[in-house]
Amino acid sequence: MHAFFTRLPRLRTATATLFVTGVLASALCLPSAASARETVSISYQRSSTLFILLKRTGELEKKLGALGYDVSWHEFSTGLLQSLNAGSVDLHADVADAFALFTQAANAPLTYYAEETSAPSAQAIIVPPDSAIRTVSDLKGKRVAVSKGSGCNFLLLVALAKAGLTINDIQVRYLEAPDALAAFRGGNVDAWVIWDPFLAAQQREAHVRVVADGSDGLAQYNRFYTATTSFAERHPDVLRAVFDELKEKGQWVKAHPQEAAQILAPLWGNLPAPTVELANSRRSYAIVPVQRDQLGEQQRIADTYRAAGLIPATLKATDIRIWTPPGR
């Protein structure tokens, strides 16, 4: 008995050694999914309707989680262009067509992987309800607020050109949306070129009049989704999953306008749900692959901006990196 107890520590040590060795061997044989999981960084803005809905529901996390990825969300209110250029985020917030050209002009390391089709009435030139301005021609000599380099800036340029005017025929005031809103409400500008949901809010609250929007081929107003090129090349499975989720969520928004508006209203700064619904009614939310031979509108914007001195050099809109879902 004494001999047994004398040997017991050695037996325990030997048993422990065998146990640890077995555990390590088993661990080495197990898939290293936990240690190999990669985090997908996604940027979004308050206007990134489909992304913020996916973020709220967790659907994208579930889809990517099944593929072995985690998700990290990053909201950008300022400095979005710098973020896009730096490639510090994997997937980026959707941006308006005109803004996308600035990333191309800056040689940002981006790949286009999805497009939201045109929404021509989602941006417009508006005036107060009692304004004497009835047509674009009436803007001559008037103070007009617009965000420089935005899709609205393009709308203003082509609307003026159609009316036989140039930017030099008006008193342009380059103001970002919050400052332009204050100037418009304060009577410090005569007209404002703005996008939804600011446009919808002014129509419902101030009963403004629309002088012109992008209809009749004036300005399509498409939106583009981009990915950092190095990430797109390594992870086409992520792009396919995100593309499918965006497409499905876009279809849901159009099929459930009131429910979508109720969800988005507090996320858009506590706007009234009817205002959100009006804004959403003008967006297509139709997610499609980016087609190189369908970038004619991008070229028109690039040429217009080059002529106006808004971009420093001539751009060829088709000289961009594009990822297309397999079979498309």
C-alpha positions in Angstrom: 0.0 0.0 0.0 2.8 2.4 0.9 4.5 1.6 -2.4 1.3 2.4 -4.2 1.0 5.8 -2.5 4.6 6.4 -3.2 4.1 5.9 -6.9 0.8 7.9 -7.0 2.3 11.3 -7.7 4.3 9.8 -10.6 1.1 8.1 -11.9 -0.8 11.4 -11.7 2.0 13.2 -13.4 2.2 10.6 -16.2 -1.6 10.6 -16.6 -1.6 14.4 -16.7 1.1 14.4 -19.3 -0.8 11.9 -21.4 -4.0 14.0 -21.0 -2.3 17.3 -22.0 -0.6 15.6 -24.9 -3.9 14.2 -26.1 -5.7 17.6 -25.8 -2.9 19.3 -27.8 -3.0 16.6 -30.4 -6.8 16.9 -30.7 -6.5 20.7 -30.9 -4.0 20.4 -33.7 -6.4 18.2 -35.6 -9.4 20.6 -35.2 -10.1 23.3 -37.7 -8.6 26.6 -36.7 -11.8 28.6 -37.5 -11.7 30.6 -34.3 -8.2 31.8 -34.8 -8.6 32.2 -38.6 -11.8 34.4 -38.5 -11.3 37.7 -40.3 -13.2 40.9 -39.5 -14.9 42.7 -42.4 -14.9 46.4 -41.8 -17.9 48.3 -43.3 -18.4 52.0 -43.5 -21.8 53.6 -43.7 -23.5 57.0 -43.5 -26.9 58.0 -42.2 -28.0 58.0 -45.9 -26.8 54.4 -46.4 -30.3 53.0 -46.1 -29.7 49.4 -47.0 -26.5 49.1 -44.9 -28.1 50.6 -41.8 -31.1 48.3 -42.1 -28.8 45.3 -42.4 -26.8 46.6 -39.4 -30.0 46.9 -37.4 -31.3 43.4 -38.1 -28.0 41.6 -37.9 -28.7 39.7 -41.2 -25.3 40.5 -42.7 -23.5 39.3 -39.6 -25.4 36.1 -39.8 -24.6 35.6 -43.5 -20.9 36.5 -43.2 -20.6 34.6 -39.9 -21.6 31.4 -41.7 -18.7 32.0 -44.0 -16.2 32.5 -41.2 -16.2 36.3 -40.9 -17.0 38.8 -38.2 -18.3 42.3 -39.0 -17.2 45.7 -37.7 -19.3 48.8 -38.5 -17.9 52.3 -38.9 -20.1 55.4 -39.3 -18.7 58.3 -41.2 -20.2 61.8 -41.0 -17.1 63.6 -42.3 -13.9 62.6 -43.9 -15.5 59.9 -46.1 -13.3 60.7 -49.1 -10.2 60.5 -47.0 -11.4 57.1 -45.8 -12.1 55.9 -49.3 -8.7 57.0 -50.5 -6.8 55.4 -47.6 -8.5 52.0 -48.1 -8.8 51.7 -44.3 -12.2 50.0 -44.5 -13.0 46.9 -46.5 -16.5 47.8 -47.8 -17.7 51.3 -48.2 -20.9 53.2 -47.9 -22.9 53.8 -51.1 -22.1 57.2 -52.6 -23.8 59.3 -55.3 -22.5 59.0 -58.8 -20.8 62.4 -58.9 -19.0 61.7 -55.6 -17.7 58.4 -56.9 -15.8 60.3 -59.6 -13.8 62.1 -57.1 -12.5 58.8 -55.7 -11.6 57.8 -59.3 -9.8 61.1 -59.8 -7.9 60.6 -56.6 -6.8 57.1 -57.8 -8.4 55.6 -54.7 -7.7 51.8 -54.4 -11.4 50.9 -54.9 -13.4 48.3 -56.8 -17.0 48.9 -57.7 -19.2 45.9 -56.8 -22.8 47.1 -56.9 -24.9 49.9 -58.1 -28.3 51.3 -57.1 -30.2 52.3 -60.3 -31.3 55.8 -61.1 -33.5 58.0 -58.9 -33.8 61.3 -60.9 -36.4 62.9 -58.8 -34.5 62.3 -55.5 -32.6 65.6 -55.9 -34.0 68.9 -57.1 -33.8 72.7 -57.4 -36.2 74.2 -54.9 -37.5 77.6 -54.0 -39.8 79.0 -51.3 -43.6 78.6 -52.1 -44.0 82.4 -52.7 -40.9 82.8 -54.9 -41.2 84.5 -58.2 -38.7 82.0 -59.7 -40.7 79.6 -61.9 -38.2 78.2 -64.3 -34.4 77.6 -64.3 -34.1 80.6 -66.6 -35.4 82.7 -63.7 -32.3 81.8 -61.6 -30.2 84.3 -63.6 -28.6 86.7 -61.1 -30.1 84.8 -58.1 -28.3 83.3 -55.1 -28.3 79.5 -55.4 -27.0 77.2 -52.7 -25.5 73.8 -53.6 -22.9 71.4 -52.1 -19.8 71.6 -54.2 -19.0 68.5 -56.2 -22.2 66.7 -55.2 -24.7 65.1 -57.5 -26.8 68.3 -57.0 -23.9 70.3 -58.3 -24.1 68.3 -61.5 -27.9 68.8 -61.7 -27.4 72.5 -61.3 -24.8 72.7 -64.1 -26.8 70.7 -66.6 -30.1 72.4 -65.8 -28.4 75.8 -66.3 -26.9 74.6 -69.6 -30.3 73.4 -70.8 -31.7 76.9 -70.0 -28.9 78.6 -71.9 -27.1 79.7 -68.8 -23.8 79.0 -67.1 -22.7 79.0 -63.4 -21.4 82.5 -64.0 -25.0 83.7 -64.6 -26.0 83.0 -61.0 -24.6 83.8 -57.6 -23.6 80.3 -56.5 -23.2 79.7 -52.8 -21.2 76.5 -52.1 -22.7 75.3 -48.8 -23.0 71.9 -47.2 -26.5 70.8 -46.5 -26.9 72.0 -42.9 -25.5 75.5 -43.7 -27.6 75.6 -46.9 -30.7 74.7 -44.9 -30.1 77.6 -42.5 -29.4 80.0 -45.4 -32.5 78.9 -47.3 -34.8 79.2 -44.3 -33.3 82.6 -43.4 -33.9 84.0 -46.9 -30.1 84.4 -47.5 -30.4 82.4 -50.7 -33.1 82.4 -53.4 -32.9 78.7 -54.3 -31.4 75.5 -53.0 -30.3 72.4 -54.9 -30.6 69.5 -52.6 -31.2 65.7 -52.2 -33.5 63.5 -50.2 -34.3 63.3 -47.3 -33.6 67.1 -47.0 -35.7 67.6 -50.2 -38.7 65.6 -48.8 -38.5 67.4 -45.5 -38.7 70.8 -47.1 -41.6 69.7 -49.3 -43.6 68.5 -46.4 -42.6 71.1 -43.8 -42.1 74.3 -45.9 -44.2 73.4 -48.9 -41.4 74.4 -51.3 -41.8 74.3 -55.0 -39.6 72.2 -57.3 -38.2 74.2 -60.2 -36.4 71.2 -61.8 -35.2 67.8 -60.9 -33.3 65.1 -62.8 -36.2 63.9 -64.8 -36.3 63.7 -68.6 -32.7 62.6 -68.8 -31.3 65.6 -67.0 -29.5 63.7 -64.2 -30.0 60.0 -63.5 -28.6 60.1 -59.9 -27.2 56.6 -59.5 -25.4 55.3 -56.4 -22.3 53.0 -56.2 -21.0 50.6 -53.6 -17.2 50.1 -53.5 -14.7 47.8 -51.8 -11.0 48.3 -51.1 -9.4 46.6 -54.1 -7.0 44.4 -52.1 -10.0 43.1 -50.1 -12.1 42.5 -53.2 -9.4 40.5 -54.8 -9.0 38.2 -51.7 -12.6 37.9 -50.7 -15.0 37.6 -53.7 -17.2 35.3 -51.4 -17.8 38.3 -49.1 -18.7 40.6 -52.1 -21.2 38.0 -53.4 -22.8 37.6 -50.0 -23.1 41.4 -49.4 -24.4 42.0 -53.0 -27.1 39.4 -52.4 -28.1 40.9 -49.0 -28.2 44.4 -50.4 -30.4 43.3 -53.3 -32.8 41.5 -51.0 -33.0 44.3 -48.6 -33.6 46.8 -51.4 -36.5 44.7 -52.6 -37.9 44.6 -49.0 -37.8 48.4 -48.6 -39.9 48.9 -51.8 -42.3 46.1 -50.9 -42.8 47.5 -47.3 -42.6 51.3 -47.6 -44.5 52.1 -44.4 -42.7 49.6 -42.2 -39.3 50.7 -43.7 -40.1 54.3 -43.0 -41.1 53.6 -39.4 -37.7 51.9 -38.8 -35.7 54.5 -40.6 -37.3 57.6 -39.2 -35.4 57.6 -35.8 -32.2 56.5 -37.6 -32.5 59.5 -39.9 -32.5 62.1 -37.1 -36.1 61.5 -35.9 -37.7 62.6 -39.2 -41.5 62.1 -39.5 -42.2 58.6 -41.0 -44.2 60.2 -43.9 -41.1 62.3 -44.8 -39.0 59.2 -44.9 -41.6 57.3 -47.0 -41.7 60.2 -49.5 -37.9 60.1 -49.8 -37.8 56.4 -50.2 -40.5 56.5 -52.9 -38.1 58.3 -55.1 -35.2 55.9 -54.6 -35.1 52.8 -56.7 -33.2 50.6 -54.2 -32.7 48.3 -57.1 -29.3 46.7 -56.7 -27.6 45.6 -59.9 -24.1 44.6 -61.0 -21.9 47.5 -62.3 -21.6 47.2 -66.1 -18.7 48.9 -67.8 -20.7 49.6 -70.9 -23.4 51.3 -68.8 -21.2 54.1 -67.4 -22.3 56.7 -69.9 -23.8 58.9 -67.2 -20.6 58.7 -65.2 -18.7 60.0 -68.3 -21.2 62.8 -68.8 -20.7 63.9 -65.2 -16.9 63.6 -65.5 -16.9 65.8 -68.6 -19.2 68.4 -67.1 -17.0 68.6 -63.9 -13.8 68.8 -65.9 -15.3 71.7 -67.9 -16.4 73.4 -64.7 -12.9 73.0 -63.1 -14.3 70.7 -60.4 -11.9 67.8 -61.2 -8.3 68.5 -62.3 -7.9 66.2 -65.3 -9.9 64.4 -67.9 -11.4 61.1 -66.7 -12.4 58.0 -68.6 -15.3 56.7 -66.5 -14.7 53.1 -67.7 -11.2 53.0 -66.3 -12.3 51.6 -63.0 -12.1 48.3 -61.3 -15.3 46.3 -61.3 -16.3 43.1 -59.6 -19.3 41.3 -61.1 -21.2 38.5 -59.5 -20.5 35.1 -61.2 -22.9 34.3 -63.9 -23.9 38.0 -64.5 
